[in-house]
Amino acid sequence: MDEDEKRMFFNEINILKDLDHPNILKMYEFFEDDKRYYIVTDICKGGELFDEILDISKITEKDASLLMKQVLSCINYCHHNHIVHRDLKPENLLLGEDYNLKLADFGFIKKVMKHERTMTFCGTPEYIAPEIILNKGYSHPVDWWAFGIFLYELLVGRPPFMAVDT
């Protein structure tokens, strides 16, 4: 792990240890040995929500509503705590029992105070907000952009901005 990766990893650990929300992957313990770092978290036997979306016939409107309510609650909690996730996508939402979601992968997480902006270019291409691409500085609303993309994908089965074969 290079120094940048190490810095990002420990930033993630330091923020994650203080988060306590039913829809955020809970970190119980962190330790290391000579070769590796270990994080003890919740178990999410359902895997990534992305895999569920691939079989769109499994997700009813009722299920989509339940999932979106959980994601909304999670984003509101993060933003209330001055946290921008910056990589909200189905691969970072893990399924537990009874369609209970857990937001995971806080590698791009950043504390951003109200009215503050950040400039780092990061995220997953399909979910990146225009202000990140345009390098104009951004804040919490980038998570809402990704939420909209995610909602569309959940209901339709694919992201809204895709090349179409003619």
Secondary structure, DSSP 8 states (H G I E B T S, - for coil): --HHHHHHHHHHHHHHTT---TTB--EEEEEE-SS-EEEEE---TT-BHHHHHHTGGG--HHHHHHHHHHHHHHHHHHHHTTEE-S--SGGGEEE-GGG-EEE---TT-EE--TT--B----S-GGG--HHHHTTS-B-THHHHHHHHHHHHHHHHSS-SS-----
